[in-house]
Amino acid sequence: MPSIPATLLLEERAEQAMNAVTGLEDPDLDGIPFFSANLLAEPASLHHGDYDYGSSHGRLTDACLLARQMSGEHWWHETEERYKSTLLALLAEDGLSYRRTHPRGHWEPNANLIDQRATLLALTTWYVDSGDEHVRAAADRLVAALKRIAVKERDAWYYPASEYTPNGWPSANAIHLRLAPDPASFCGRYIMPLLRYHQATGNEDALELCGWFTRLITERSGVYLPDGSFNDALAYRSGHFHTRLGTLDGIARYGVFTGDHALTEFVRKPFEWALTQATAFGWTPGDLAGQRFEHETCSLVDLIGIGTTLARAGYTEYWTVVERFLRNHLTASQLADTEWVRSAPDRSLDTPGWVTHHRVGERVRGAFAGYGAPNDYVSDVVLGRGHTSDVQACCVGSGVRGLFTGWNAVVTGDEQLVRVNLLLNRGSAFVDVLSHLPYEGRVDLDVRADCRQLRLRIPPWAGYAHVSVVRHPVSEPAVTASGRDPGLWAPDGYLLLDRPRAGERITVTFPVVESLTDETAAGRVFRTRWRGDDVTGIEPEGRSRPMYSPRTLEEKAPERSHTLHVPTREWSW
């Protein structure tokens, strides 16, 4: 087995998350997953809720498929099959996904629009992965239903409520009055999965909905203010970050797909504004009111999606943003150590099918933060809503999607031009990327297939004068080049490596700078130490489960025996 640097491996993190994906499954409720966890309670607890159905099944099914594509592992297949089965069973004859009643639940068995979006997300990934025509037929019916139930006006399509019932929209008067509650939450977030489904199948209804929802958001909604900030009115969910950012993710993709550069520019302004509200390491506020002191992993994953789309479209400066978010808060928000969680020794305190206290810490290991603090997995601040949920099924699934988005973007291109955009470990058909960061500024590129040109992004803090390249052809002497040579750079600012050949190793080195920044989040200032794009410590530290404890790095990266996974068939989102 080959030796690689023992540095961040996104595919490994995705597999670790599968412990939580399977751990949320509740055998007392026919495998329906728990939605949330309270890890501060003594004993800790897992709870069911109204998002157990289309939302959780969609997110967790999506995560199972993405993690398998990344890692090549599939030990969670039994749980995956149960989630898939229930996902389909929740779909009614009208094409929509309906919630089920629960004797302790407060909700009605309606078709919530949040559930429809998660269901379409999962069905799309499932079809892209398998080509299953049964899955495509279910997704076609869902898209047709989404089109059928939309209120259609000459210059806008929208939904007049957050839920659809078996008897239609709950209020005819709402339609008459042309009410369109928070367009970002209930229309804008659909653009991303609708577009990908169109790209996978050619479904014209999906593309038509993308166009109408994009027009609604950009011309009629008022979701984003002229300076790019989020409308914080209560009618707009107080500027709820996840739904605003998820909408921008879809519009960015739609703009690239249609070649509409005006849409790309529309996205950039609120994206840039959102970055001013986040920290450089990736913590984001939940909204602009009571949730502004707590972070949802879902919001960070949306930022990673937007940044990746814009960077692929030519705004390459956003690769640095994406890499920082991946290296820091996305992976720091993953729960690796649960010894501090106090679970019950048995099930005597459980309410079967509703709440469990047994093995909670063990079951949620690998989960991503539901509502977290800047330097603590748990958000238990005095301000805002105080302590709420530490784990949410949506964030568990979304965290895996964020890992996949980053992993999928590390290496892009074809035999004419291969780009290495993120300096993270990744195996691919053309080149294996072996990153020694943050220990040392060194990236090894093991070429697996001939290509005309290979380009490597160099971090902006590395400069160029001290960049060194050593090429080791298979049967020729090593060749050394310096970043001072203008011919070593491409017009896009990437390092340019002409005609690499299979079997060649290319080693690129550069200095790693250390810096100190003050990051404002949750009403406090956090002194943050950096080594390159990695956080090596934050003060003040967290109380319950600190994320960024001070660490001292060796001069050389440790190594491990591991074979990087290369999928048989690459597919993207």
Secondary structure as GFF3:
##gff-version 3
##sequence-region A 1 573
A	DSSP	beta_strand	3	5	.	.	.	ID=ss1
A	DSSP	alpha_helix	10	23	.	.	.	ID=ss2
A	DSSP	three_ten_helix	27	29	.	.	.	ID=ss3
A	DSSP	beta_strand	36	38	.	.	.	ID=ss4
A	DSSP	beta_strand	45	47	.	.	.	ID=ss5
A	DSSP	three_ten_helix	50	52	.	.	.	ID=ss6
A	DSSP	alpha_helix	54	71	.	.	.	ID=ss7
A	DSSP	alpha_helix	77	89	.	.	.	ID=ss8
A	DSSP	beta_strand	111	112	.	.	.	ID=ss9
A	DSSP	alpha_helix	113	130	.	.	.	ID=ss10
A	DSSP	alpha_helix	133	149	.	.	.	ID=ss11
A	DSSP	beta_strand	151	152	.	.	.	ID=ss12
A	DSSP	beta_strand	157	158	.	.	.	ID=ss13
A	DSSP	beta_strand	163	164	.	.	.	ID=ss14
A	DSSP	alpha_helix	172	176	.	.	.	ID=ss15
A	DSSP	alpha_helix	183	186	.	.	.	ID=ss16
A	DSSP	three_ten_helix	188	190	.	.	.	ID=ss17
A	DSSP	alpha_helix	191	201	.	.	.	ID=ss18
A	DSSP	alpha_helix	204	215	.	.	.	ID=ss19
A	DSSP	pi_helix	216	220	.	.	.	ID=ss20
A	DSSP	three_ten_helix	234	239	.	.	.	ID=ss21
A	DSSP	alpha_helix	241	258	.	.	.	ID=ss22
A	DSSP	alpha_helix	261	277	.	.	.	ID=ss23
A	DSSP	alpha_helix	297	312	.	.	.	ID=ss24
A	DSSP	alpha_helix	318	325	.	.	.	ID=ss25
A	DSSP	pi_helix	326	330	.	.	.	ID=ss26
A	DSSP	alpha_helix	331	332	.	.	.	ID=ss27
A	DSSP	beta_strand	355	356	.	.	.	ID=ss28
A	DSSP	alpha_helix	360	364	.	.	.	ID=ss29
A	DSSP	beta_strand	391	392	.	.	.	ID=ss30
A	DSSP	alpha_helix	393	410	.	.	.	ID=ss31
A	DSSP	beta_strand	411	413	.	.	.	ID=ss32
A	DSSP	beta_strand	417	420	.	.	.	ID=ss33
A	DSSP	beta_strand	431	435	.	.	.	ID=ss34
A	DSSP	beta_strand	442	447	.	.	.	ID=ss35
A	DSSP	beta_strand	453	456	.	.	.	ID=ss36
A	DSSP	three_ten_helix	460	462	.	.	.	ID=ss37
A	DSSP	beta_strand	468	472	.	.	.	ID=ss38
A	DSSP	beta_strand	479	482	.	.	.	ID=ss39
A	DSSP	three_ten_helix	486	488	.	.	.	ID=ss40
A	DSSP	beta_strand	495	498	.	.	.	ID=ss41
A	DSSP	beta_strand	505	509	.	.	.	ID=ss42
A	DSSP	beta_strand	514	521	.	.	.	ID=ss43
A	DSSP	beta_strand	524	531	.	.	.	ID=ss44
A	DSSP	beta_strand	534	539	.	.	.	ID=ss45
A	DSSP	beta_strand	559	561	.	.	.	ID=ss46
###
